[in-house]
Amino acid sequence: MSKTLVEKIWDAHVVKSEVGFPDILYIDTHLIHEVTSPQAFDGLRKRGLPVFRPQQTVATADHNVPTLNQLQPIKEELSRFQVDMLTKNCAEFGIELYGLGHPFQGIVHVIGPELGITLPGKTMVCGDSHTSTHGAFGAIAFGIGTSQVEQVFATQCLLQQRPKTMKIEVNGELGKGVSAKDIILYIIAKISAAGGTGYFIEYAGSTIEALSMEARMTICNMSIEMGARGGLIAPDQITYDYIKGREFAPAGEEWDKALAYWKTLYSDADAKFDSVLTFDAADISPMITYGTNPGMGMGIAAHIPATGDQAVSEQASFQKALDYMGIEEDTELVGKAIDYVFIGSCTNSRIEDLREVAEFVKGRQKAENVIAWIVPGSKQVEQQAIAEGLDKIFEAAGFQLREPGCSACLGMNEDKIPAGKYCVSTSNRNFEGRQGPDSRTFLASPLTAAAAAITGKVTDVRTLLNEPAHA
Amino acid sequence: MRKFEKLTSAVVPLNIENIDTDQIIPARFLKATTREGFGENLFRDWRYNGDHTLKADFVMNNPDYSGRILVAGKNFGCGSSREHAAWAIQDAGFDVVISSFFADIFKGNALNNGLLPIQVSDAFLAEIFSTVEKDHNAALQVDLENQTVTIVATGAKEGFEINAYKKSCLINGYDDIDFILNQKHLIEEFEQTK
């Protein structure tokens, strides 16, 4: 029987399937971090259980770490305690930890792929909703709660209902200044912040196939922003080339065996999806969000929609969002003065993102009214950026290159956007207060964020791409 | 895990759509390493001013409203996977959340903690909101066994869906780990085949 990619991987991991019960799904790799694991370790202690398969578990500290002076003790007591707790728990339960100071440390969804831990055909989970990122490799990867972290610790399995499947096809060539982030913000704006709930999404089509692994990760990363548990892309030569030679990737005979299996990982031509959507790449322009959920996005040159054009039941929530953002319906965002630019997060902090920003800001200077942070996704990304001299370019342009972590994506660690301030951010969520109490977030691509840093205003990057930067 | 069977209670209405987990509990309050105490910061930035005084216009600060049932607009619990959101709601004294649509991860987290998420139709949700607006003490009756929610004053009733396995977990207070641990031999057999 023909199957979708999700069904192939799912079926290969079902330990038991019984009518009336969720499947018992085997989990190949469990990624953990400091924020959503301590209560799960506590649960194990209460039950007197070990971690069942510690070798299939990898830990890092990312959410609650500073991005300056990382080798000094964390200043804030509760944060320090939480990070120390991870170290203690990993030692006690025999889990490999890439903590602060380790050359592999970084955002959990950046280090998995770059270390060759993330592989096609795997099942992967983490107590973090952006675990969908790993789907870019053709893996089933999804975020879980802490009770489920404890389940995976105890059994290496999860009880899961088989998800519905959706295919989103994007075909054609992208326009100038349009990147993977714009594709996913466009899709979310089209189908809403809840449009993917209950589904695993397979992204396909010629536009997706032409993307690099970094770009594919950006797309899969934001699947959860339309409510989907996971998003994935069938592996191909671009995937294999990315993986080969990485730290924990299979090698030698193991590589050949793995590759033969990976080549079976695609949706059969006549496989049936529960839902199929198709978009044309030519319709996508650089995107920006104006509201307080990632579905409230638009082409950057467009006008903010009118409240009266929303469904009656949604008008109050829509107007509340505009009021929070301090913007008016039916006006342009282009030209709006901003205060911060944040380039980072599990969505856009990989070397390719940093290279793109560096190329654009080289010979340009950030606006005086803007504070511009670039936060690499991992120690390896940071080192690579320095090796390529990107740090010098950022410095000359007035951007601050910081140390790896989740940083200003989530308003948890020291990096926060102050109340009332506007931030053009390459992260994934524009919720009220997400980047700090009363902060206001415009989500956009790295290129659009970099353009805003240079002009000090929300800017259509396409207007600058025609101008040569001054040397 | 907490058991749940039946509840009759007044409700706290929060007629806002797309309430994300950052509103339920902002990330800066996720630093605790135990499950307790998150209720204090439930809806923190809607409930408190920057100087920690209460915002008078927020429903939880209005003494006219109380009860163990939270009623919210559609797509409740979207965003992050933080289970702290479910813990915070429970810790603040709620046993049930009613909405016309729930985000997946939140729903799973709630069920894993004995907090019952009930999805009702848009029309029934609107009826609950309008009933409570007229009478702040209007009670709802939730019956898990029969899978119904009733507006006590009017007798208006609607059924709700729940996975049969999850229902039995809630009624008996079992959790998923108990269930899977009983089948550990199958997991080990499965590993041999990989």
Interface residues (C-beta under 8 A of the other chain):
Chain A: V15 K16 G20 F21 P22 I24 Y26 V35 T36 P38 Q39 D42 G43 R47 F52 H63 N64 L78 S79 F81 Q82 M85 G127 D128 S129 T131 G143 I144 G145 T146 S147 Q148 E150 Q151 A154 T155 Q156 C157 L158 L159 Q161 A193 A194 T197 G198 I224 G227 R229 T292 N293 S313 E314 A316 S317 K320 L410 G411 M412 K416 A419 R429 F431 E432 G433 R434 P437 D438
Chain B: N15 I16 E17 N18 D20 D22 Q23 P26 A27 R28 L30 K31 A32 T33 T34 R35 D45 G50 G73 K74 N75 C78 G79 S80 S81 R82 E83 H84 A86 F101 A103 D104 I105 G108 N109 N112 N113 D122 A126 N163 A164 Y165 D175 D176 I177 F179 I180 L181 Q183 K184 L186 I187 F190 E191 K194
